[in-house]
């Protein structure tokens, strides 16, 4: 089907609705007047979309056109003018943040709570359906939902119970195969072979534990609605109106859930912008294609007025996104024509970058040009936040981290630094309590308490106390062995601290404690994130020379200046939501967040940092074709249009990430944003260095970069192709037999000369040309 552009798509006419049949004409007229009063702040395009209350509708508009605001007004209008109570409305959102935003706006319009309305992500709504009918899927309503890591652990357990060799049948591959089978809605248990055996055992273990994995939640809700007509009709009658935010990011299973609940001609209202899609539809179709395939007579409403960003920001963002082919062309009319220029800064390294950005923020805040709470620093990887955190702390500027943790709050940093503290004579049992059972070694709170008492009463080291605790009467053989192993470990760490440098000590801790093997047991994404954190800590340790016993206190002092001693930070749940996290960190500071977390934000000032080839666009996208590169471009576009007033790009000539320093050419996206981006190159950082907004900072626009020597990319970032000979630090030489190129989880299969075939995560493989 050929998709028309928005210029060719007529605005649907408002549909007159009769209102509740039992209401008198006078009541209907008053209700209609109240509803129209709620819409007074909307423009004509938005108002037309709200008033089309019957049948499926699709609202398509660029950033800042009020799509999410429109949904809130639509909910309020249905309640006030048409007598549709909140409990008869269902809202699908992209995130918990979006859920809270729409609910707050609709309740503010109505002046009352939305009691009974179902609002949440597709996963959250599916979970409510499954819990309401848990007995029909073999669970009770208090079932637990396993995280990805917990599901992998369960797969590993059942594979071990089946006697499978983990080298021949890696748990990661089994887990991925089970997930793929579920998403294809196929019953792998009916097949023959190892996967079927594991699948059956895994499903049995889930049932015994009264648990579901993340895939089950959505698929079980679909099964209930597809196979039980009475439930499907019940929910269709319950939800007279369904609203969908960020429709462009819907997946096929989510679309099937919408179809099941919305009926072919249901009152389904979706808002979308294909330019802000984080992931495309499976078939590559547009939101309009997908909705028209499932629902009958979809009415399309374009929104063209941008109420957020200045004309200059919209211009450069529009120049960028036009490089993507196959998109709907949109006419965006900015409410503010001008605004400050968009600026691109070239810095020497990440330290200069942090100093420039934080200096700029400090100056603007001092002159009242921006609010800290509406200023954001964005970056590609969480680990890039550390230099900005340290610079903000040094200047006394409050900050908060969205969808992530501060560097010294990261679990791997707390673990490793606690071991380092113990290695240099940290005789505090509280430090030991943090890592005594990390990785798991059978040491519980009671054992730590025994060690603490012996340390105090006999005035001996923790290592010696652990060894003596192993010899106490009534200590079981298993517990005695664990205590003795812990004592030897602590003694080895103390000895190593006298001989190793700070950097070598971190590597020794990771190896000697078994932390490296523990990381291998994690889900690939979590393993990669934790290794990145450890590598960043290694990079910090490089700056501290001399024996670890002398150098590490300086590293501890650095953590203390950041406002925390890692072993004193209380543990918090890894999956705590953003609202809790921001409440803990305070609401009034600069917001630090990754580019993928930028969606749904509205900010005054945005610093887009690390705009370099290999970061944005990501290194894995550079060899993956135009489809993946277009997704990277949309990610950049989404971040750009978060800004209302001021947008700044930064690029570092050299950047140390994960312990590796490398040179970085500027991102192609800066050039694609056009000539109206004003460019500056700053000199090397110096005491008191600050970037002053509105000044040329001692450099002329378009000045050529210097001749600073930079290191080439590390071997792990080189493009790997099938048929290539490579070296691995553990397995030696081998031949690449297969490369699976995906943006989020690229893998490579290598036939090693001495170790046979291995399937490795490309980002973690540390391969080099042979």
HUKA-V404194 format. One record per backbone hydrogen bond with DSSP energy under -1.0 kcal/mol. NH is the residue of the N-H (numbers start at 1). CO is the residue of the C=O. Records with the same first field share a line. If there is no record, write none. Layout:
NH: CO + CO
This chain:
8: 5
23: 20
28: 24
29: 25
30: 26
31: 27
32: 28
33: 29
34: 30
35: 31
36: 32
37: 33
38: 34
40: 37
42: 39
47: 43
48: 44
49: 45
50: 46
51: 47
53: 51
57: 268
58: 299
59: 270
60: 301
61: 272
65: 62
70: 66
71: 67
72: 68
73: 69
74: 70
75: 71
76: 72
77: 73
78: 74
79: 75
80: 76
81: 77
84: 78
88: 85
89: 86
90: 241
91: 118
92: 243
93: 120
99: 95
100: 96
101: 97
102: 98
103: 99
104: 100
105: 101
106: 102
107: 103
108: 104
109: 105
110: 106
111: 107
115: 113
117: 114
118: 89
120: 91
125: 121
126: 122
127: 123
128: 124
129: 125
130: 126
131: 127
132: 128
134: 131
136: 133
137: 134
138: 135
139: 134
143: 140
144: 210
146: 212
151: 147
152: 148
153: 149
154: 150
155: 151
156: 152
157: 153
158: 154
159: 155
160: 156
161: 157
162: 158
163: 160
164: 159
169: 165
174: 170
175: 171
176: 172
177: 173
178: 174
179: 175
180: 176
181: 177
182: 178
183: 179
184: 180
185: 182
186: 181
188: 186
190: 187
191: 188
197: 193
198: 194
199: 195
200: 196
201: 197
202: 198
203: 199
204: 200
205: 201
206: 202
207: 203
208: 204
209: 205
210: 207
211: 206
212: 144
217: 213
219: 215
220: 216
221: 217
222: 218
223: 219
224: 220
225: 221
226: 222
227: 223
228: 224
232: 228
233: 229
234: 230
235: 231
236: 232
237: 233
238: 234
239: 235
240: 88 + 238
241: 88
242: 267
243: 90
244: 269
245: 92
247: 271
249: 246
250: 247
255: 251
256: 252
257: 253
258: 254
259: 255
260: 256
261: 257
262: 258
263: 259
266: 263
268: 266
269: 242
270: 57
271: 244
272: 59
276: 273
277: 274
284: 281
290: 286
291: 287
292: 288
293: 289
294: 290
295: 291
296: 264
299: 56
301: 58
303: 60
306: 333
307: 64
311: 336
312: 338
314: 310
315: 311
316: 312
317: 313
318: 314
319: 315
320: 316
321: 317
322: 318
323: 320
324: 321
333: 304
335: 306
343: 647
344: 678
345: 649
346: 680
347: 651
353: 349
354: 350
355: 351
356: 352
357: 353
358: 354
359: 355
360: 356
361: 357
362: 358
363: 359
364: 360
365: 361
366: 362
367: 363
368: 365
369: 364
374: 371
375: 372
376: 605
377: 591
378: 607
379: 593
384: 381
385: 382
386: 383
389: 385
390: 386
391: 387
392: 388
393: 389
394: 390
395: 391
397: 392
400: 590
402: 592
409: 406
410: 407
414: 410
415: 411
416: 412
417: 413
418: 414
419: 415
420: 416
421: 417
422: 418
423: 419
424: 420
425: 422
426: 421
427: 425
431: 428
432: 428
433: 429
434: 430
436: 432
438: 435
448: 444
449: 445
450: 446
451: 447
452: 448
453: 449
454: 450
455: 451
456: 452
457: 453
458: 454
465: 461
466: 462
467: 463
468: 464
469: 465
470: 466
471: 468
472: 469
475: 472
480: 476
481: 477
482: 478
483: 479
484: 480
485: 481
486: 482
487: 483
488: 484
489: 485
490: 486
491: 487
492: 488
493: 489
494: 490
495: 491
496: 492
497: 493
498: 495
499: 496
500: 496
505: 501
506: 502
507: 503
508: 504
509: 505
510: 506
511: 507
512: 508
513: 509
516: 510
518: 514
519: 515
520: 516
522: 519
527: 523
528: 524
529: 525
530: 526
531: 527
532: 528
533: 529
534: 530
535: 531
536: 532
537: 533
538: 534
539: 535
540: 536
541: 537
542: 538
543: 540
544: 541
548: 500
549: 497
550: 547
551: 547
552: 548
556: 552
557: 553
558: 554
559: 555
560: 556
561: 557
562: 558
563: 560
564: 559
568: 565
576: 573
581: 577
582: 578
583: 579
584: 580
585: 581
586: 582
590: 398
591: 375
592: 400
593: 377
595: 379
598: 595
601: 598
603: 642
604: 374
605: 374
606: 646
607: 376
608: 648
609: 378
611: 650
612: 610
613: 665
614: 617
615: 612
616: 612
619: 614
621: 618
624: 621
629: 625
630: 626
631: 627
632: 628
633: 629
634: 630
635: 631
636: 632
637: 633
638: 634
639: 635
640: 636
641: 637
642: 639
643: 640
644: 603
645: 604
646: 604
648: 606
649: 343
650: 608
651: 345
653: 347
654: 348
655: 662
657: 660
660: 657
662: 655
663: 711
664: 653
667: 611
670: 667
672: 668
673: 669
674: 671
677: 674
678: 342
680: 344
682: 346
689: 686
695: 692
699: 696
703: 700
717: 714
718: 715
723: 736
724: 721
726: 734
727: 768
728: 732
732: 728
734: 726
735: 751
736: 724
737: 749
738: 749
740: 747
747: 740
748: 760
749: 738
750: 758
751: 735
752: 756
753: 733
756: 752
758: 750
760: 748
762: 746
764: 761
765: 761
768: 727
770: 725
